């Protein structure tokens, strides 16, 4: 089980969708200094890949909030949409009343607002190329795909969070 005194040293997230839109899943993992790994994921019946990427990040930030974290923790993701939105675009969207540079409504505004509210100091997202052999990225992809297809998967540390909407 999770030792809540052990510091978080790494985290990874991913989203998957069968069809876009279609049934989707998200997966995440958190690595602790003592070697424990917490894995979790969820399912949505009708969603998009981008929404699943954002949901994975949101759920990870929520879990990290109450955990002892290593300084300058990075959450690794293969979603440039998540990284750019969270790190570059969100402040402009807020200034413009949740409109894009083209004046259109920001897609997934509900999740962007929740992510912004869940922002943690000294926790940033870091890009990792998908399907490039990165073990944590491969694992969260496996979790996300399994949830999107409703295929049973064994998660480490019995930390499972399934969301059906």
N, C-alpha and C positions, 0 to 999 in steps of 0.2 A: 504493500500500500504506500501511498504518497506520504513522505516525511515533509511536513509543511515548514520545517526549519531549514531544509536543504534548499539552496538557491537555484533558481532557474538559470540555465546557462545557454539554452537555445530553444527556438520554437520554429514551426513550419506550418503553412496552411496551403490548401488547394481547394478548388471547386471543379465540379464536373456536371455535365448535362447531356442527356440522351435526346438529341434534338435541341433546337434553340429557338423558341422555348420547348420545354418538355420536362420529363421527370429529372430532378437534379439531386446532387448530393454534395456535401462538403466534408472535408477531413482536416484534422489538425493534430499536432503533437507538441508536447512540451517536454524538454529534457532537463533533468535535475543534476546537480553537482554530484549527488550520491549514486548516480547511474540509473535511477528510476526514470521511466518514460510514461507520461500520461497521454493516452490517445483518445480522441473523441470525434464525433461526426454527426451528421444529420441528413434528413431527406426532406424534399419538398416536391409535391406532385406536379406542379406546373410552374416552371421558373426558367431562368436563363443562366448560362455559365457565369456571366459577370456577377449576377446576384449571389451565386453560390461562392464565388471568390470573396465577395464582401462579407457574406455571412460567416464564412470560416474565420476571417480576420476579426470580426466583431466578437464571436464566441471566444476566440483566443484572448483578446484583450480583456474580456470580462473575467476569465479565469485568472489571468496574470495579475489583475488588480489586487487580489488578496494573497498573492504569493511573494515570497522573498525572491527578488530578482537580482541577477548580476548587473553591475553597472553597464550602461550602454548595450542592453540586450537587443538583439536583432531578431525579427521574425522573418524567416526566409519564405519567399513566394515566387512563383513564376508568372504572376499577374502584373504586367506593367500598368494596366488600367488601375489596379489598386494602389500601386506605388505612386504613380503620377497624380491620381485623384487625391490621395491622402496627403501627399507631400507638396504638391504644386498647385493643383487646380482649386481645391476646396475653399481657400480664402477668397479667391475671385468670385466663385459661385455665390458665396455668402454675401459679399459686397453687392452683387448684382441681383439679389433676391432669388437665388437659386436658378439663375439663367446662365446658359453657356455663353461663350464669346459671340456666338451667332444669334444670341437672343432667345434660344429655345430652352424649354424647361430641362433641368438636369435629370437624366435618367437615374433611377434608383435613389432618389433624394432621401427617402425614409432611411435607407441603410447608411448613406453618407452622413446624415445627421446623427444617427446612433453611433457610428464610428467616431465622429468628431467629439461627441460627448464622452466616449470611452477612451479617448486619447490618454496615454500614459507618458509622463516625462521620461526621457532617456530610453524610450522603447521606439525603435524605428523599423521600417520594413526594408528588406534587402532583396534585390533581384537574384534569382538563380534560374538558369536556363532549364526549362522543363524537359523531361525525358533525356537528361544528359548524364544520368548515372549518380546524381546526388542522392545519397541514401534516404535522407529525410524527405526530400521532394518526391522521390519514388514512392515512399510509404504513404504520405498524405494523399498522393494521387490514387493509390490503391484503395485507401479508405473512402475517398470521395466517390470513386467509380462504384465501389461495392454498395455504398448507400444509395447512389442514383439508380442502381439496378435492383435494389432490395436483395442483395446477395449477402448472406451472413458472413461476418468477418470477426475474428477474434481480436479484441482490442486489449492492449497492455494496461495494467493497473486498474482494470475494471471501471474506468472513467468513461462512461458512454452517455451521450446526450442526443436523443433523437427528437427532431422537430418535424411534425407533419402539418402541412397547411394546405 
